[in-house]
């Protein structure tokens, strides 16, 4: 925003300090007049013959003649002292704000690694500096994540486009090739590109929290996700075990359904080759509701589990399956969970597989 030049805060504070000092001086001189000078007689009085011959009895007019120029000199001194002292004090007081302003200008130029790190004990300026440093830390991490995400997304989108181009080049070079096979492969590649684009749009939608909150029961969403994915589970030899209570929360029905579906789908795909099991459970706590999805599968370390919510993170065994996904399933779950002010926990099971827990704020009872 363009603004017209104005008086600096330091000058304003300096004038304020000097002004208050001048007012204090005038009040002090006024007090001297009210409580002292007004009791001095305004005319000469007879002197006692026994008094010392060199004694002098002052009168009000004489004292005013002597007092007035000295009072004026004191006021001039207070003005000079107030301006000089106020300028120095204002500079010292505003020094932290200057550092914060410099850091802000540095950040606007794209350098997010700079930190203020204002020393000293806690006060308003240091609280502001600490909050600004924390904001820069989060912003730097977010920008780095977005850059990494953009690079991964570009790579993922480039792959199906390159495959499509290669298939078309082969078909054009060999007119006798079976067109049906080329069409089927192009359809599969195009479907994957569409799935990836829709996942990216869903991530952006959840990141911005641009959704209307309504009452949602996670237990019903879990039942719907299990019913929808039951054919896939039967095809892969996976059985379901479901249980739970009514779990009311506030949020987007579509996003929370996507979250639940992704968790169940992930548990089916990342399971044992045969006779695998998926457990889906919902529960209510005093202030939160919990959705837990766990499955059998390969043993994972805590370090491996912590990376599963990274975008485009997927195991090599997923890439060549019919339901490989686009590597954004758990990343979408994480984003939707955070958009609903919840927490996501991934815990490896000792016997193999993983337990994923989503905890969301419970809806207030009786609210409608």
URZI-V456404 format. One record per residue. N is the residue number from 1. D_FIRST is the distance of its C-alpha to the first C-alpha in whole Angstrom. Layout:
n->(N | N)
d_first->(D_FIRST | D_FIRST)
This chain:
n->(1 | 2 | 3 | 4 | 5 | 6 | 7 | 8 | 9 | 10 | 11 | 12 | 13 | 14 | 15 | 16 | 17 | 18 | 19 | 20 | 21 | 22 | 23 | 24 | 25 | 26 | 27 | 28 | 29 | 30 | 31 | 32 | 33 | 34 | 35 | 36 | 37 | 38 | 39 | 40 | 41 | 42 | 43 | 44 | 45 | 46 | 47 | 48 | 49 | 50 | 51 | 52 | 53 | 54 | 55 | 56 | 57 | 58 | 59 | 60 | 61 | 62 | 63 | 64 | 65 | 66 | 67 | 68 | 69 | 70 | 71 | 72 | 73 | 74 | 75 | 76 | 77 | 78 | 79 | 80 | 81 | 82 | 83 | 84 | 85 | 86 | 87 | 88 | 89 | 90 | 91 | 92 | 93 | 94 | 95 | 96 | 97 | 98 | 99 | 100 | 101 | 102 | 103 | 104 | 105 | 106 | 107 | 108 | 109 | 110 | 111 | 112 | 113 | 114 | 115 | 116 | 117 | 118 | 119 | 120 | 121 | 122 | 123 | 124 | 125 | 126 | 127 | 128 | 129 | 130 | 131 | 132 | 133 | 134 | 135 | 136 | 137 | 138 | 139 | 140 | 141 | 142 | 143 | 144 | 145 | 146 | 147 | 148 | 149 | 150 | 151 | 152 | 153 | 154 | 155 | 156 | 157 | 158 | 159 | 160 | 161 | 162 | 163 | 164 | 165 | 166 | 167 | 168 | 169 | 170 | 171 | 172 | 173 | 174 | 175 | 176 | 177 | 178 | 179 | 180 | 181 | 182 | 183 | 184 | 185 | 186 | 187 | 188 | 189 | 190 | 191 | 192 | 193 | 194 | 195 | 196 | 197 | 198 | 199 | 200 | 201 | 202 | 203 | 204 | 205 | 206 | 207 | 208 | 209 | 210 | 211 | 212 | 213 | 214 | 215 | 216 | 217 | 218 | 219 | 220 | 221 | 222 | 223 | 224 | 225 | 226 | 227 | 228 | 229 | 230 | 231 | 232 | 233 | 234 | 235 | 236 | 237 | 238 | 239 | 240 | 241 | 242 | 243 | 244 | 245 | 246 | 247 | 248 | 249 | 250 | 251 | 252 | 253 | 254 | 255 | 256 | 257 | 258 | 259 | 260 | 261 | 262 | 263 | 264 | 265 | 266 | 267 | 268 | 269 | 270 | 271 | 272 | 273 | 274 | 275 | 276 | 277 | 278 | 279 | 280 | 281 | 282 | 283 | 284 | 285 | 286 | 287 | 288 | 289 | 290 | 291 | 292 | 293 | 294 | 295 | 296 | 297 | 298 | 299 | 300 | 301 | 302 | 303 | 304 | 305 | 306 | 307 | 308 | 309 | 310 | 311 | 312 | 313 | 314 | 315 | 316 | 317 | 318 | 319 | 320 | 321 | 322 | 323 | 324 | 325 | 326 | 327 | 328 | 329 | 330 | 331 | 332 | 333 | 334 | 335 | 336 | 337 | 338 | 339 | 340 | 341 | 342 | 343 | 344 | 345 | 346 | 347 | 348 | 349 | 350 | 351 | 352 | 353 | 354 | 355 | 356 | 357 | 358 | 359 | 360 | 361 | 362 | 363 | 364 | 365 | 366 | 367 | 368)
d_first->(0 | 4 | 6 | 10 | 12 | 14 | 17 | 17 | 19 | 22 | 23 | 22 | 24 | 27 | 27 | 28 | 30 | 32 | 32 | 34 | 36 | 37 | 38 | 40 | 42 | 42 | 43 | 46 | 47 | 48 | 49 | 52 | 53 | 53 | 55 | 57 | 57 | 58 | 61 | 62 | 65 | 64 | 68 | 70 | 73 | 76 | 77 | 80 | 82 | 83 | 79 | 78 | 79 | 75 | 73 | 70 | 69 | 65 | 64 | 61 | 60 | 61 | 59 | 56 | 57 | 57 | 54 | 51 | 51 | 50 | 48 | 46 | 46 | 45 | 42 | 41 | 41 | 39 | 36 | 37 | 37 | 34 | 32 | 33 | 33 | 30 | 28 | 30 | 30 | 26 | 26 | 28 | 26 | 23 | 24 | 23 | 20 | 19 | 21 | 19 | 15 | 17 | 18 | 15 | 14 | 17 | 17 | 13 | 16 | 18 | 21 | 21 | 25 | 24 | 24 | 24 | 28 | 27 | 31 | 33 | 34 | 31 | 29 | 26 | 24 | 26 | 26 | 22 | 23 | 25 | 23 | 20 | 23 | 25 | 22 | 22 | 25 | 25 | 22 | 24 | 27 | 25 | 24 | 27 | 29 | 27 | 28 | 31 | 31 | 30 | 33 | 35 | 34 | 35 | 38 | 39 | 38 | 40 | 43 | 44 | 43 | 45 | 48 | 48 | 47 | 50 | 52 | 52 | 53 | 56 | 57 | 56 | 58 | 61 | 62 | 65 | 63 | 63 | 60 | 60 | 59 | 56 | 55 | 55 | 53 | 51 | 50 | 50 | 48 | 45 | 46 | 45 | 41 | 41 | 41 | 39 | 36 | 37 | 37 | 33 | 32 | 33 | 32 | 28 | 29 | 30 | 27 | 25 | 27 | 27 | 30 | 32 | 34 | 38 | 41 | 43 | 46 | 46 | 50 | 50 | 47 | 49 | 52 | 51 | 50 | 53 | 55 | 52 | 53 | 57 | 58 | 56 | 58 | 61 | 61 | 60 | 62 | 60 | 61 | 59 | 59 | 57 | 57 | 55 | 54 | 51 | 48 | 45 | 41 | 38 | 36 | 36 | 40 | 39 | 37 | 40 | 43 | 41 | 41 | 45 | 46 | 44 | 46 | 49 | 49 | 48 | 51 | 53 | 52 | 52 | 56 | 59 | 61 | 63 | 64 | 61 | 59 | 56 | 56 | 53 | 53 | 51 | 51 | 49 | 48 | 48 | 44 | 43 | 45 | 46 | 47 | 49 | 50 | 52 | 55 | 57 | 57 | 57 | 56 | 53 | 52 | 49 | 47 | 47 | 46 | 43 | 42 | 43 | 40 | 38 | 37 | 39 | 42 | 45 | 49 | 51 | 53 | 51 | 50 | 53 | 54 | 53 | 51 | 49 | 45 | 42 | 42 | 39 | 41 | 41 | 37 | 37 | 39 | 37 | 33 | 35 | 36 | 33 | 31 | 34 | 33 | 37 | 38 | 40 | 43 | 45 | 49 | 52 | 55 | 58 | 60 | 57 | 54 | 51 | 50 | 47 | 46 | 43 | 42 | 40 | 39 | 42 | 42 | 42 | 46 | 47 | 43 | 43)
